[in-house]
């Protein structure tokens, strides 16, 4: 989830209700989720941040946040009204494996490596620091991971009105090639308050398939290819209209019409703006990475995309129930123990009642037990 941004136009209570509902729906959709992620702009800033009725208290009023691990990154609104406001973000989250005091950090979960970036530092030095942090982290911790996922607040590939902004162009030109070179599989973004999915990108070059993108896509990624997903707001305080490649905004534009009129940016495969809050569920397995985005208002599907690697072959676990190794071992041990107990009981019965031996042997044979 991203951009709860509680406090837009000082409507803290109203947006807190929306946020709590989105969090509740997300938790209900994935009750066994290992964690929650928030991609920045948890609060609006420019108001009461930490008072009894403040924006942070409203954000943490969602009870689900007390039941799941919860990771977050700072957005630009965490810096308002000044950079001093970032201390409130740091007061509310522990950032594991942080690079100094930069809010760039990483963690490992379910054999995936998550790299969280503080993308508020958009000058050349800040971008190089982020780039090197990604390189170093993947080199040190990504070798044995199935997937590498970057969390970055600002949207690299989005129709939310900033695609050609100078700072976004600079970020895209600097970081996208680094992500591909380092082996990043997925980049999750926020900021633009609408849903956007890029093509698979090798640096700045999109891989455009023949068929138009649609929910349900399974994308086979080659080495060096990265998918970028920009998620819609979880708080609903504001939304941005679709902006075409002509620089004009088109309220109410549809995906089909934008394609028909040739208005989409060359790196964006799919987008959605229905002006309602969304959440996304990320499912990670050793051979698949699936992201399912849902409209929180009515549980309708926004997007569903799965990443698989080029040359990947089906594993035995794909053809039978997915049982963790330790659970599978436990079941095997239990099975052997039960068989031994049954053998002993049946043997005792036969010893005491030899006249029914034949019937007992037939019964035991059904379970692979010989007496």
WORAUR-V391722 format. One record per backbone hydrogen bond with DSSP energy under -0.5 kcal/mol. CO is the residue of the C=O (numbers start at 1). NH is the residue of the N-H. E is the energy in kcal/mol with one decimal. If there is no record, write none. Layout:
co->{CO	CO}
nh->{NH	NH}
e->{E	E}
This chain:
co->{1	2	3	5	6	7	8	10	11	12	13	14	15	16	17	18	19	20	21	22	23	24	25	26	28	30	34	36	38	40	41	42	47	48	49	49	51	54	55	56	58	59	61	62	63	64	64	69	71	75	76	77	82	83	84	85	85	86	87	88	89	89	94	95	96	98	99	103	104	105	107	109	111	111	112	112	113	113	114	114	115	115	116	117	118	120	123	124	125	126	127	128	129	130	131	132	133	134	135	136	137	138	142	147	148	148	149	150	150	151	153	159	162	165	166	167	168	169	170	171	171	172	174	175	176	177	178	179	179	185	186	187	188	189	190	193	195	196	197	197	200	201	201	202	202	204	205	206	207	207	214	217	217	218	219	219	221	222	224	226	227	228	229	229	230	233	242	244	248	250	250	254	255	256	257	258	258	259	263	265	267	267	270	272	277	277	279	280	281	281	282	283	283	288	289	290	291	291	292	293	293	294	294	295	300	303	304	304	305	306	307	308	309	315	316	321	324	325	326	327	328	329	330	331	332	333	334	335	336	337	338	339	340	341	342	343	344	345	346	347	348	349	353	354	356	357	358	359	360	361	362	363	364	364	365	368}
nh->{39	234	235	8	44	10	11	12	15	16	17	18	19	20	21	22	23	24	25	26	27	28	29	30	31	33	69	71	73	3	5	6	49	55	56	57	54	58	59	60	61	62	63	65	66	67	68	36	38	78	79	80	85	86	87	88	89	90	91	92	92	93	96	98	106	100	102	105	99	116	114	112	146	147	109	114	115	149	107	116	117	151	105	119	121	122	127	128	129	130	131	132	133	134	135	136	137	138	139	140	141	142	145	113	185	186	115	152	188	117	190	243	165	169	170	171	172	173	174	175	176	176	178	179	180	181	182	183	184	227	150	229	152	231	192	240	272	230	269	270	207	203	226	204	205	206	202	208	200	209	217	219	306	220	221	308	310	225	203	201	187	198	189	231	196	278	250	247	244	242	253	258	259	260	261	263	264	262	245	268	199	269	197	195	296	297	294	282	283	292	284	285	290	285	307	283	293	305	281	302	303	279	296	299	295	293	216	217	291	219	289	221	312	318	319	323	328	329	330	331	332	333	334	335	336	337	338	339	340	341	342	343	344	345	346	347	348	349	350	351	352	353	356	357	360	361	362	363	364	365	366	366	367	369	368	370}
e->{-2.0	-2.1	-1.0	-1.0	-2.2	-2.4	-1.9	-1.4	-2.1	-2.2	-1.8	-1.7	-2.6	-2.7	-2.1	-2.3	-2.8	-2.4	-2.6	-2.5	-2.3	-2.2	-2.0	-1.5	-0.6	-2.0	-0.6	-2.5	-1.5	-1.9	-2.8	-1.7	-0.9	-2.4	-2.7	-0.5	-2.2	-1.9	-2.3	-2.6	-0.9	-1.1	-0.7	-1.7	-1.9	-1.7	-0.7	-3.0	-1.8	-1.0	-1.6	-1.1	-2.3	-1.7	-1.5	-1.5	-0.8	-2.1	-1.9	-0.9	-1.0	-0.9	-0.7	-0.8	-1.2	-1.1	-2.0	-0.6	-2.9	-2.9	-2.9	-1.6	-2.4	-0.9	-2.5	-0.6	-0.5	-3.1	-2.1	-0.6	-0.5	-2.9	-2.2	-1.1	-1.1	-1.4	-2.6	-2.2	-2.1	-2.1	-2.7	-2.6	-2.0	-2.2	-2.4	-2.9	-2.5	-2.5	-2.3	-2.1	-2.6	-2.1	-1.4	-2.7	-2.2	-1.7	-2.7	-0.5	-2.8	-2.7	-2.5	-2.2	-1.5	-2.8	-2.2	-2.3	-2.9	-2.7	-1.8	-3.1	-0.5	-1.7	-0.6	-2.7	-2.0	-2.5	-2.5	-1.1	-2.7	-2.3	-2.7	-2.7	-2.5	-2.3	-1.5	-1.0	-2.4	-3.0	-2.1	-2.0	-2.6	-0.8	-2.4	-0.6	-1.9	-0.6	-2.9	-0.8	-0.6	-0.7	-1.5	-0.5	-2.3	-0.5	-0.8	-2.4	-2.6	-1.9	-0.5	-3.0	-2.7	-2.7	-3.2	-0.5	-2.3	-1.9	-3.3	-1.9	-2.3	-0.6	-2.0	-2.4	-2.1	-2.3	-2.3	-2.7	-0.6	-1.0	-2.3	-1.5	-2.1	-0.6	-3.3	-2.1	-2.5	-0.7	-3.2	-0.5	-0.6	-2.6	-0.5	-0.5	-2.6	-2.5	-3.0	-3.0	-0.5	-2.1	-2.9	-2.7	-1.6	-1.9	-0.6	-2.1	-3.0	-3.0	-3.5	-0.8	-2.7	-3.4	-1.9	-3.1	-1.9	-2.5	-1.7	-1.3	-2.9	-2.4	-2.0	-2.5	-2.0	-2.3	-2.4	-2.4	-2.0	-2.0	-2.3	-2.0	-2.0	-2.1	-2.7	-2.4	-2.1	-2.4	-3.0	-2.4	-1.9	-2.1	-2.5	-2.2	-1.8	-2.2	-2.0	-1.6	-2.3	-2.7	-1.8	-1.9	-2.9	-2.1	-0.8	-0.9	-1.7	-2.0	-1.6	-0.5}
